Amino acid sequence: MHAAFFLLLAASASRYVARHGTGEADGPLVLGLTLGLAALYAVGVAAWEPLRHAGRAGRIVWLVAVIAAWVVLVLIAPAYAWCAIPLGFVCLEVLPVAAIPAAAGVLVAAVIAGQVRIADPVEPSLFLGPLAFAAMTVAVVLELRRRGAAEAEARHRAGAAAERERLSREIHDTLAQNLTSVQLLLTAADRAWPLPGDEGPARTHVRMAEATVGDGLAEARRFVRALAPPRDLESGSLPDALRRLAARVSAEAGLDARVQVDGEPRPLPSAVEGALLRTAQGALANVRDHAAARTAVLTLGYHPDRVTLDVRDDGVGFDGPPSAAAGPGRGHGLPGLRARLAEVDGELIVESASGEGTAVAAVVPL
């Protein structure tokens, strides 16, 4: 864009000289402004990177000065309107999004004013052409920015998922295995205690250590399960993984669990698929343990801007918030599911009424 600006500035000056020469009253002024604008723009190009690192304010001040000098030139010599094209792209690069419409308006207004001044007759195309070109340029650049931001976010989430998997392997291969070995040694020491009837402090400490190591091992395994991507997703799509989960729960708990898919299935980010599968696992665990339900229906919905997962059962249900549900442990794990969905910008909604079953809905925007 910088190179294009200098080329178009030279072309505009050449056009002006070819049409008007240098003998007109405005000739020296136009050429002087052209050289001044070129020098001012060159200063900004030379200091482009330092200004970038110093913050946005310095580049904005420079850009405002450049546009002001160019507007004066265009009003005197409309041939310089060509320079609006690279200036528009520089505005998109330098200015915050909120200021871009105002800058585009200034550029378009200057081009139109310059063209109207020399037009005979004045035609609608003098107004519509610059407006259409400016709108098209702004729309295309902003859309490219949006796509770039979306791709960057997708790469970030993929990197986060890979890091979670790496941490899961590290915990499993080192901490969990070491804790398992220590637990086995402590168990063997307790069983091989030289005095079977001795319940003194030393043996008590061994048993306490064994229990503590067992708690640590259970916690490490919980971390591994939370960090690692679900294994069911390694050998198929999300709908297939949900069907396998439903079949397994049906066989283990005597529950009629079914899966429905609404919309056309399509690949989703691994983090989103993992969060939805974990949600289904947690919701079905609650149905199995607390709902006294006969059936549970999992509905996976693919929508243009989001993906949803509903888990509905015909169990006893409850009134009030999940924490107020009857029976010990009802609602356990919901904070974890909400936190996992929040990592992919999703949310969890729980609805229930006594005697009317429970519905757990996960919604993840795409």
Secondary structure, 3 states (H helix, E strand, C coil): CHHHHHHHHHHHHHHHHHHHCCCCCCHHHHHHHHHHHHHHHHHHHHCHHHHHHHCHHHHHHHHHHHHHHHHHHHHHCHHHHHHHHHHHHHHHHHCCHHHHHHHHHHHHHHHHHHHHHHCCCCCCHHHHHHHHHHHHHHHHHHHHHHHHHHHHHHHHHHHHHHHHHHHHHHHHHHHHHHHHHHHHHHHHHHHCCCCCCCCCHHHHHHHHHHHHHHHHHHHHHHHHHHHCCCHHHHHCCHHHHHHHHHHHHHHHHCCEEEEEEECCCCCCCHHHHHHHHHHHHHHHHHHHHHHCCCEEEEEEEECCCEEEEEEEECCCCCCCCHHHCCCCCCCCCHHHHHHHHHCCCCEEEEEECCCCCEEEEEEEEC
